[in-house]
């Protein structure tokens, strides 16, 4: 369906902005899963969402905003799961568990696991590693003081474990406990 179809309003039935953003983000998420971050254009997302490029820019912004919105939604679901699990913990123990539980949660979610696999490009990894959205999630989940570099480093550890697994969960735990935990003691 295209927004220009006569007699149809693809944003009917609610808050136009919220409906447009949800539809556009859903289309972007599907395409990122199918093709990876680097192989999807704004035009591709607009076509999948059934809107014009101008409509996409008006409601969401450019590609960076698209990726940010999709990452934020995915991170939110994982963050809720991790937050519940690490709530009683503090200090470096909380950081270790937040990292390991995040990795397990992403691996357990078929869509996120596929997205990580299909986003294996330099630009995609760089975007995820420096994502302000993921940095804020890392700060909240680990309990580290607002420190953007520490948050980015935690995100990079998670991405590294996801993209280059250590073989088994016990080995990954030992690596995180040996090399990450001391940095936060």
HELIX and SHEET records of a PDB file:
HELIX    1   1 UNK A   16  UNK A   35  1                                  20    
HELIX    2   2 UNK A   37  UNK A   39  5                                   3    
HELIX    3   3 UNK A   42  UNK A   49  1                                   8    
HELIX    4   4 UNK A   53  UNK A   59  1                                   7    
HELIX    5   5 UNK A   63  UNK A   86  1                                  24    
HELIX    6   6 UNK A   91  UNK A  108  1                                  18    
HELIX    7   7 UNK A  110  UNK A  118  1                                   9    
HELIX    8   8 UNK A  122  UNK A  129  1                                   8    
HELIX    9   9 UNK A  132  UNK A  142  1                                  11    
HELIX   10  10 UNK A  148  UNK A  163  1                                  16    
HELIX   11  11 UNK A  169  UNK A  175  1                                   7    
HELIX   12  12 UNK A  176  UNK A  180  3                                   5    
HELIX   13  13 UNK A  181  UNK A  184  5                                   4    
END                                                                             
